[in-house]
Amino acid sequence: MSGVFITFEGIDGSGKSTQARRLADTLRARGRDVVLTREPGGAPGAEDIRALLVEGAPGRWSAQAELLLFTAARRDHLERTIAPALARGAVVICDRFADSTRVYQGLRGPLRGAADRLHAEFIGVEPARTFVLDLDPADAAARGLARGAAQDRFEAMGLAFQTRLAAGFRALAAEFPDRVRLVPADGPEDAVAARIDALAAEVLP
């Protein structure tokens, strides 16, 4: 694949969706072909599965069932959106990808080993660069309240779970130092965007 695959990760409210959109806008303004997408979702079938995953009570699915649903959604997303865009040479920017599954379901199971095996068997694609937006979970929760955002199933699991997730994402950055960049997300939005833009240039031809 001749394109460049970039992902954004972090806890809910960390600003990853905003920063993914800003990077996409910046690169488009420079004349690049950019596909901005998200997980779960990003393709028609995957969006149907998204509704199953993010709606309902926190205990709606077991961690094992979640892992299988996320993998099914990701496979559809890969086939219909990510792979075709990379094949034509586009920059694909995705709000969450397999690292979210490694951290979220890894904590809930723990199912990290199973997540890695399913990823190797059915996905087999890793980003060229992953940005983990690092923010204190209490600050992230306050951001969500300030913008009036509705909680999804995972946010409804509470602050203690979000705190464990934040630690999990920091550990992920240490585990994959060649690919993952930990970006402090508590500063001004413009400053965070500028840092991400500079780091993205490392993998953009």
Backbone as CSV, one residue per row, in Angstrom:
resi,resn,N_x,N_y,N_z,CA_x,CA_y,CA_z,C_x,C_y,C_z
1,MET,0.837,-1.186,0.000,0.000,0.000,0.000,0.880,1.247,0.000
2,SER,0.563,2.202,-0.883,1.438,3.358,-1.068,1.040,4.556,-0.229
3,GLY,-0.121,4.502,0.434,-0.549,5.623,1.263,0.093,5.598,2.636
4,VAL,-0.353,6.526,3.491,0.163,6.640,4.853,-1.013,6.542,5.816
5,PHE,-0.880,5.677,6.801,-1.949,5.414,7.765,-1.566,6.013,9.112
6,ILE,-2.393,6.935,9.608,-2.160,7.632,10.873,-3.378,7.428,11.761
7,THR,-3.159,7.114,13.032,-4.278,6.925,13.948,-4.140,7.813,15.174
8,PHE,-5.287,8.081,15.797,-5.355,8.851,17.026,-6.002,7.988,18.099
9,GLU,-5.405,7.985,19.290,-5.897,7.190,20.402,-5.942,8.041,21.665
10,GLY,-6.613,7.529,22.674,-6.693,8.212,23.951,-8.052,7.980,24.586
11,ILE,-8.190,8.400,25.825,-9.454,8.222,26.517,-10.486,9.190,25.950
12,ASP,-11.759,8.942,26.257,-12.827,9.825,25.814,-12.645,11.206,26.429
13,GLY,-12.772,12.235,25.592,-12.603,13.601,26.065,-11.192,14.134,25.982
14,SER,-10.262,13.339,25.453,-8.862,13.768,25.380,-8.594,14.716,24.215
15,GLY,-9.540,14.820,23.291,-9.362,15.714,22.148,-8.916,15.031,20.879
16,LYS,-8.878,13.704,20.866,-8.363,12.994,19.698,-9.204,13.238,18.445
17,SER,-10.528,13.279,18.581,-11.373,13.499,17.404,-11.144,14.884,16.821
18,THR,-11.030,15.874,17.693,-10.757,17.246,17.245,-9.415,17.326,16.549
19,GLN,-8.390,16.725,17.136,-7.054,16.801,16.555,-6.941,15.981,15.271
20,ALA,-7.653,14.871,15.191,-7.666,14.110,13.936,-8.257,14.953,12.818
21,ARG,-9.357,15.637,13.122,-9.996,16.490,12.116,-9.088,17.656,11.724
22,ARG,-8.419,18.231,12.702,-7.534,19.363,12.392,-6.367,18.939,11.513
23,LEU,-5.774,17.788,11.802,-4.678,17.318,10.954,-5.180,17.041,9.544
24,ALA,-6.360,16.436,9.422,-6.924,16.174,8.098,-7.117,17.479,7.331
25,ASP,-7.664,18.493,7.993,-7.887,19.782,7.333,-6.569,20.418,6.904
26,THR,-5.554,20.329,7.772,-4.245,20.904,7.448,-3.634,20.242,6.229
27,LEU,-3.687,18.913,6.181,-3.079,18.195,5.060,-3.862,18.413,3.761
28,ARG,-5.178,18.495,3.855,-5.971,18.792,2.647,-5.638,20.172,2.097
29,ALA,-5.423,21.134,3.005,-5.072,22.487,2.570,-3.736,22.514,1.845
30,ARG,-2.905,21.517,2.102,-1.611,21.414,1.415,-1.711,20.569,0.154
31,GLY,-2.918,20.167,-0.210,-3.133,19.457,-1.455,-3.089,17.954,-1.376
32,ARG,-3.101,17.402,-0.187,-3.043,15.948,-0.056,-4.439,15.328,-0.129
33,ASP,-4.481,14.114,-0.641,-5.690,13.292,-0.635,-5.791,12.675,0.754
34,VAL,-6.812,13.045,1.515,-6.951,12.603,2.904,-8.311,11.957,3.106
35,VAL,-8.317,10.812,3.779,-9.549,10.163,4.214,-9.566,10.202,5.730
36,LEU,-10.575,10.867,6.286,-10.757,10.925,7.734,-11.862,9.951,8.114
37,THR,-11.547,9.029,9.008,-12.509,7.996,9.349,-12.448,7.711,10.846
38,ARG,-13.216,6.737,11.313,-13.284,6.488,12.750,-13.593,5.030,13.024
39,GLU,-13.331,4.646,14.281,-13.717,3.315,14.765,-14.354,3.434,16.149
40,PRO,-15.283,2.528,16.459,-15.857,1.584,15.504,-16.691,2.335,14.476
41,GLY,-16.702,1.826,13.259,-17.420,2.471,12.174,-16.521,2.659,10.970
42,GLY,-16.826,3.664,10.157,-16.006,3.979,9.003,-16.403,3.288,7.723
43,ALA,-17.380,2.408,7.780,-17.935,1.717,6.613,-19.367,1.330,6.997
44,PRO,-20.244,1.121,6.023,-21.659,0.891,6.366,-21.894,-0.237,7.366
45,GLY,-21.319,-1.396,7.125,-21.506,-2.503,8.052,-20.893,-2.226,9.403
46,ALA,-19.719,-1.605,9.398,-19.040,-1.275,10.653,-19.829,-0.248,11.454
47,GLU,-20.510,0.674,10.776,-21.338,1.641,11.489,-22.526,0.959,12.168
48,ASP,-23.077,-0.066,11.519,-24.150,-0.826,12.153,-23.666,-1.487,13.441
49,ILE,-22.451,-2.043,13.387,-21.889,-2.679,14.578,-21.570,-1.634,15.640
50,ARG,-21.165,-0.437,15.224,-20.870,0.640,16.169,-22.062,0.900,17.091
51,ALA,-23.248,0.945,16.499,-24.437,1.203,17.307,-24.609,0.149,18.391
52,LEU,-24.279,-1.077,18.064,-24.379,-2.149,19.053,-23.376,-1.962,20.183
53,LEU,-22.211,-1.422,19.855,-21.121,-1.330,20.821,-21.223,-0.116,21.746
54,VAL,-21.637,1.027,21.218,-21.563,2.253,22.019,-22.881,2.600,22.697
55,GLU,-23.964,1.925,22.320,-25.261,2.222,22.930,-25.633,1.156,23.956
56,GLY,-26.506,1.525,24.876,-26.992,0.564,25.859,-26.238,0.623,27.172
57,ALA,-26.588,-0.282,28.045,-26.011,-0.320,29.387,-24.555,-0.782,29.350
58,PRO,-23.740,-0.362,30.322,-22.332,-0.785,30.354,-22.151,-2.299,30.296
59,GLY,-23.066,-3.040,30.908,-22.933,-4.494,30.942,-23.597,-5.218,29.786
60,ARG,-23.922,-4.483,28.730,-24.639,-5.091,27.603,-23.878,-6.251,26.985
61,TRP,-22.545,-6.109,26.874,-21.711,-7.141,26.255,-20.609,-7.549,27.217
62,SER,-20.217,-8.800,27.157,-19.012,-9.229,27.852,-17.798,-8.711,27.096
63,ALA,-16.649,-8.730,27.749,-15.420,-8.307,27.075,-15.127,-9.192,25.871
64,GLN,-15.414,-10.473,25.961,-15.171,-11.399,24.847,-16.059,-11.063,23.653
65,ALA,-17.349,-10.789,23.917,-18.259,-10.430,22.839,-17.841,-9.115,22.191
66,GLU,-17.423,-8.145,23.021,-16.944,-6.867,22.486,-15.762,-7.069,21.546
67,LEU,-14.826,-7.884,21.955,-13.638,-8.116,21.151,-14.010,-8.650,19.772
68,LEU,-14.942,-9.591,19.715,-15.357,-10.155,18.436,-16.104,-9.127,17.591
69,LEU,-16.950,-8.328,18.226,-17.678,-7.299,17.483,-16.731,-6.238,16.933
70,PHE,-15.787,-5.793,17.745,-14.811,-4.811,17.268,-13.999,-5.362,16.102
71,THR,-13.593,-6.612,16.181,-12.795,-7.200,15.100,-13.610,-7.297,13.822
72,ALA,-14.880,-7.684,13.927,-15.740,-7.754,12.745,-15.906,-6.372,12.115
73,ALA,-16.147,-5.364,12.957,-16.290,-4.002,12.439,-15.002,-3.528,11.782
74,ARG,-13.869,-3.838,12.403,-12.581,-3.389,11.857,-12.277,-4.059,10.521
75,ARG,-12.643,-5.326,10.394,-12.403,-6.007,9.118,-13.203,-5.354,7.993
76,ASP,-14.466,-5.035,8.260,-15.298,-4.365,7.259,-14.723,-2.989,6.922
77,HIS,-14.297,-2.253,7.945,-13.694,-0.938,7.764,-12.426,-1.031,6.909
78,LEU,-11.597,-2.021,7.207,-10.362,-2.209,6.449,-10.651,-2.503,4.984
79,GLU,-11.561,-3.434,4.734,-11.852,-3.846,3.355,-12.461,-2.725,2.526
80,ARG,-13.367,-1.968,3.120,-14.180,-1.036,2.336,-13.676,0.401,2.335
81,THR,-12.877,0.761,3.339,-12.441,2.153,3.441,-10.930,2.299,3.492
82,ILE,-10.290,1.665,4.476,-8.866,1.916,4.714,-7.993,1.393,3.583
83,ALA,-8.122,0.110,3.245,-7.249,-0.490,2.229,-7.398,0.176,0.860
84,PRO,-8.620,0.437,0.368,-8.732,1.113,-0.931,-8.097,2.506,-0.937
85,ALA,-8.239,3.259,0.166,-7.650,4.591,0.216,-6.128,4.526,0.235
86,LEU,-5.571,3.609,1.015,-4.113,3.458,1.040,-3.590,2.993,-0.308
87,ALA,-4.342,2.141,-0.975,-3.905,1.622,-2.281,-3.782,2.727,-3.322
88,ARG,-4.622,3.743,-3.214,-4.539,4.846,-4.193,-3.557,5.934,-3.756
89,GLY,-2.932,5.758,-2.587,-1.916,6.691,-2.132,-2.395,7.768,-1.193
90,ALA,-3.595,7.632,-0.644,-4.139,8.649,0.258,-3.510,8.567,1.643
91,VAL,-3.651,9.654,2.379,-3.350,9.654,3.812,-4.649,9.298,4.530
92,VAL,-4.635,8.218,5.269,-5.812,7.797,6.032,-5.590,8.167,7.491
93,ILE,-6.494,8.978,8.035,-6.437,9.393,9.433,-7.635,8.792,10.137
94,CYS,-7.378,7.964,11.142,-8.446,7.224,11.801,-8.509,7.562,13.286
95,ASP,-9.708,7.921,13.729,-9.993,8.170,15.137,-10.265,6.823,15.799
96,ARG,-9.240,6.261,16.424,-9.183,4.928,17.041,-8.933,3.841,15.995
97,PHE,-8.196,2.826,16.455,-7.950,1.636,15.642,-7.639,0.497,16.607
98,ALA,-6.764,-0.405,16.212,-6.541,-1.621,16.995,-5.972,-1.351,18.385
99,ASP,-5.250,-0.259,18.563,-4.693,0.027,19.887,-5.791,0.227,20.925
100,SER,-6.926,0.784,20.515,-8.034,0.924,21.452,-8.518,-0.435,21.929
101,THR,-8.586,-1.391,21.015,-8.994,-2.743,21.397,-7.967,-3.359,22.334
102,ARG,-6.695,-3.181,22.043,-5.649,-3.723,22.911,-5.788,-3.186,24.333
103,VAL,-6.102,-1.897,24.456,-6.181,-1.288,25.778,-7.526,-1.561,26.436
104,TYR,-8.626,-1.269,25.751,-9.953,-1.406,26.375,-10.265,-2.863,26.708
105,GLN,-10.244,-3.724,25.693,-10.592,-5.116,25.956,-9.479,-5.837,26.715
106,GLY,-8.255,-5.351,26.562,-7.161,-5.902,27.352,-7.386,-5.698,28.837
107,LEU,-7.962,-4.544,29.197,-8.256,-4.278,30.603,-9.502,-5.007,31.074
108,ARG,-10.483,-5.157,30.210,-11.748,-5.734,30.635,-11.673,-7.247,30.755
109,GLY,-10.765,-7.908,30.028,-10.723,-9.367,29.955,-10.015,-10.068,31.106
110,PRO,-8.702,-10.033,31.230,-7.831,-9.389,30.254,-7.708,-10.226,28.976
111,LEU,-7.795,-9.551,27.840,-7.852,-10.237,26.550,-6.806,-9.717,25.574
112,ARG,-5.713,-9.165,26.099,-4.708,-8.599,25.200,-4.164,-9.652,24.235
113,GLY,-3.846,-10.841,24.734,-3.315,-11.882,23.856,-4.294,-12.264,22.765
114,ALA,-5.570,-12.413,23.135,-6.594,-12.750,22.147,-6.751,-11.630,21.132
115,ALA,-6.707,-10.367,21.594,-6.820,-9.228,20.681,-5.682,-9.232,19.668
116,ASP,-4.461,-9.503,20.122,-3.313,-9.529,19.213,-3.426,-10.670,18.209
117,ARG,-3.923,-11.824,18.649,-4.058,-12.955,17.718,-5.116,-12.675,16.658
118,LEU,-6.248,-12.109,17.063,-7.289,-11.779,16.101,-6.809,-10.705,15.125
119,HIS,-6.062,-9.745,15.646,-5.540,-8.682,14.778,-4.591,-9.261,13.728
120,ALA,-3.702,-10.129,14.152,-2.749,-10.728,13.217,-3.456,-11.563,12.156
121,GLU,-4.509,-12.273,12.548,-5.202,-13.177,11.632,-6.111,-12.441,10.654
122,PHE,-6.816,-11.409,11.132,-7.888,-10.829,10.321,-7.668,-9.378,9.894
123,ILE,-6.699,-8.690,10.494,-6.469,-7.286,10.143,-5.082,-7.122,9.511
124,GLY,-4.044,-7.375,10.274,-2.688,-7.403,9.728,-2.131,-6.072,9.272
125,VAL,-2.705,-4.963,9.695,-2.245,-3.632,9.301,-1.967,-2.822,10.559
126,GLU,-0.818,-2.154,10.588,-0.501,-1.237,11.676,-0.273,0.162,11.098
127,PRO,-0.611,1.196,11.848,-0.380,2.567,11.369,1.110,2.871,11.239
128,ALA,1.406,3.840,10.375,2.772,4.353,10.302,3.076,5.211,11.524
129,ARG,2.043,5.906,12.027,2.205,6.741,13.213,0.900,6.747,13.995
130,THR,1.020,6.620,15.315,-0.133,6.688,16.209,0.112,7.789,17.226
131,PHE,-0.851,8.682,17.358,-0.793,9.744,18.361,-1.712,9.377,19.520
132,VAL,-1.151,9.281,20.712,-1.948,9.065,21.916,-2.094,10.411,22.605
133,LEU,-3.323,10.924,22.664,-3.597,12.184,23.344,-3.722,11.897,24.839
134,ASP,-2.799,12.455,25.608,-2.691,12.137,27.038,-3.274,13.267,27.863
135,LEU,-4.334,12.944,28.606,-5.007,13.946,29.428,-5.500,13.287,30.707
136,ASP,-5.441,14.034,31.821,-5.964,13.523,33.082,-7.441,13.166,32.912
137,PRO,-7.855,11.968,33.332,-9.247,11.547,33.132,-10.281,12.491,33.741
138,ALA,-9.959,13.110,34.873,-10.909,14.064,35.471,-11.087,15.277,34.570
139,ASP,-10.001,15.746,33.963,-10.094,16.873,33.027,-10.858,16.469,31.769
140,ALA,-10.635,15.241,31.315,-11.346,14.762,30.133,-12.847,14.685,30.402
141,ALA,-13.214,14.209,31.590,-14.632,14.130,31.952,-15.245,15.518,32.017
142,ALA,-14.494,16.491,32.550,-14.995,17.860,32.631,-15.208,18.444,31.238
143,ARG,-14.332,18.117,30.303,-14.511,18.582,28.930,-15.821,18.050,28.354
144,GLY,-16.082,16.776,28.598,-17.306,16.179,28.090,-18.539,16.859,28.658
145,LEU,-18.510,17.169,29.950,-19.642,17.856,30.574,-19.796,19.257,30.011
146,ALA,-18.668,19.925,29.757,-18.713,21.302,29.258,-19.341,21.385,27.875
147,ARG,-19.076,20.384,27.046,-19.647,20.419,25.693,-20.987,19.701,25.617
148,GLY,-21.482,19.202,26.738,-22.782,18.558,26.747,-22.812,17.243,26.011
149,ALA,-21.677,16.555,25.956,-21.594,15.296,25.214,-22.309,14.191,25.979
150,ALA,-23.062,13.384,25.239,-23.737,12.240,25.851,-22.723,11.130,26.107
151,GLN,-22.851,10.466,27.234,-21.962,9.359,27.546,-22.301,8.145,26.697
152,ASP,-21.256,7.439,26.222,-21.501,6.147,25.609,-21.252,5.061,26.667
153,ARG,-21.347,3.789,26.264,-21.204,2.694,27.227,-19.882,2.761,27.974
154,PHE,-18.814,3.113,27.265,-17.491,3.050,27.881,-17.271,4.209,28.844
155,GLU,-17.735,5.402,28.501,-17.643,6.519,29.430,-18.456,6.241,30.697
156,ALA,-19.596,5.541,30.509,-20.467,5.241,31.644,-19.848,4.233,32.606
157,MET,-18.716,3.629,32.238,-18.054,2.696,33.144,-17.322,3.409,34.270
158,GLY,-17.249,4.748,34.203,-16.792,5.506,35.353,-15.357,5.996,35.290
159,LEU,-15.031,6.919,36.202,-13.723,7.567,36.225,-12.597,6.586,36.534
160,ALA,-12.845,5.628,37.405,-11.795,4.667,37.746,-11.376,3.870,36.515
161,PHE,-12.357,3.479,35.698,-12.037,2.745,34.474,-11.274,3.632,33.505
162,GLN,-11.690,4.912,33.366,-10.982,5.835,32.473,-9.546,6.059,32.941
163,THR,-9.340,6.058,34.259,-7.987,6.221,34.793,-7.112,5.027,34.418
164,ARG,-7.665,3.834,34.495,-6.928,2.635,34.076,-6.639,2.673,32.577
165,LEU,-7.602,3.184,31.806,-7.391,3.297,30.364,-6.240,4.254,30.053
166,ALA,-6.218,5.394,30.729,-5.152,6.367,30.491,-3.784,5.741,30.757
167,ALA,-3.676,4.985,31.843,-2.424,4.281,32.138,-2.115,3.251,31.066
168,GLY,-3.148,2.587,30.564,-2.945,1.599,29.505,-2.419,2.220,28.231
169,PHE,-2.912,3.391,27.869,-2.425,4.063,26.662,-0.986,4.546,26.841
170,ARG,-0.642,4.994,28.052,0.756,5.390,28.285,1.683,4.178,28.174
171,ALA,1.237,3.043,28.691,2.037,1.823,28.574,2.186,1.406,27.117
172,LEU,1.151,1.616,26.327,1.208,1.281,24.904,2.271,2.119,24.198
173,ALA,2.334,3.406,24.544,3.346,4.272,23.939,4.747,3.790,24.262
174,ALA,4.946,3.290,25.481,6.258,2.758,25.857,6.542,1.440,25.156
175,GLU,5.494,0.664,24.882,5.663,-0.639,24.242,6.027,-0.510,22.768
176,PHE,5.506,0.521,22.107,5.743,0.694,20.667,6.361,2.073,20.394
177,PRO,7.576,2.315,20.872,8.162,3.658,20.748,8.452,4.086,19.317
178,ASP,8.631,3.141,18.395,8.905,3.516,17.014,7.662,4.033,16.297
179,ARG,6.504,3.642,16.784,5.251,3.987,16.092,4.415,5.004,16.859
180,VAL,4.380,4.913,18.173,3.441,5.695,18.977,4.126,6.927,19.562
181,ARG,3.437,8.058,19.460,3.897,9.301,20.084,2.874,9.750,21.118
182,LEU,3.324,9.937,22.348,2.476,10.409,23.430,2.451,11.935,23.379
183,VAL,1.267,12.503,23.219,1.122,13.951,23.046,0.333,14.530,24.217
184,PRO,0.952,15.353,25.070,0.190,16.005,26.135,-0.954,16.811,25.535
185,ALA,-2.161,16.609,26.072,-3.351,17.220,25.466,-3.980,18.273,26.363
186,ASP,-3.251,18.744,27.391,-3.828,19.699,28.315,-3.503,21.144,27.964
187,GLY,-2.775,21.366,26.885,-2.427,22.720,26.482,-3.448,23.295,25.516
188,PRO,-3.178,24.502,24.994,-4.078,25.107,24.013,-4.237,24.204,22.782
189,GLU,-5.435,24.182,22.240,-5.722,23.307,21.093,-4.774,23.571,19.930
190,ASP,-4.475,24.849,19.660,-3.583,25.181,18.545,-2.178,24.639,18.774
191,ALA,-1.705,24.698,20.009,-0.361,24.211,20.316,-0.286,22.698,20.164
192,VAL,-1.324,21.993,20.606,-1.371,20.534,20.448,-1.383,20.186,18.952
193,ALA,-2.174,20.920,18.169,-2.260,20.657,16.733,-0.919,20.892,16.042
194,ALA,-0.211,21.930,16.448,1.093,22.226,15.834,2.094,21.119,16.122
195,ARG,2.072,20.603,17.344,2.996,19.527,17.679,2.683,18.272,16.874
196,ILE,1.405,17.962,16.730,1.009,16.785,15.963,1.395,16.945,14.499
197,ASP,1.209,18.130,13.963,1.576,18.391,12.567,3.062,18.131,12.348
198,ALA,3.895,18.600,13.279,5.343,18.392,13.152,5.701,16.919,13.244
199,LEU,5.056,16.187,14.135,5.339,14.766,14.286,4.817,13.962,13.101
200,ALA,3.704,14.372,12.530,3.172,13.674,11.361,4.108,13.790,10.159
201,ALA,4.823,14.913,10.087,5.740,15.116,8.966,6.823,14.047,8.910
202,GLU,7.104,13.389,10.043,8.125,12.350,10.076,7.763,11.146,9.198
203,VAL,6.479,10.921,8.964,6.063,9.742,8.199,5.414,10.099,6.874
204,LEU,5.311,11.404,6.563,4.683,11.816,5.306,5.756,12.096,4.271
205,PRO,5.690,11.448,3.120,6.710,11.680,2.086,6.609,13.078,1.507
